[in-house]
C-alpha cells in the first residue's frame, strides 16, 4: 500500500481547544517532515461547530485519505473512535501516535524515491 495522504484523528470535544489544536498541529508538522500530505480536521472545522455537522465534514475528508493517524487520547473521543472504525472498515492504513518513532514505517511512502 502506498500512503500519500494521512488523516489526523484525536480528541477535541471535552478538552481545552488550544491544547487539542497544539497536539494536532504538532503531529501535522511531524508527518509533513516525513513527506506526507496531512489532513488536519482542526484546519477546516470551526471550533464551535455542531458536533454532528463537524463529524459529517470530517468523515468526508477522512475517506479521501490513504491512512489514518490516531493521536494520543483518541480513545476518549466518540468521534475519533468512529473515524477509526470507518478507517478499519475501508481497509485504510492505520498508525498510532503512542510510542511512535517512524509513522507508517511498515508501508511504502508515495512521496519517497524508489528503494526506500
Buried (B, 14 or more C-beta within 10 A) or exposed (E): EEBEBBBBBBBBEEBEEEEBBEBBBEBBEBBEEBEBBBBBBBEEBEEEEEEEEBBEBBBEBBEEBBBBBBBBBBEEBEBBBBBBEBBEEEEBBBBBBEEBEEBBEEBEBBEEEEEE
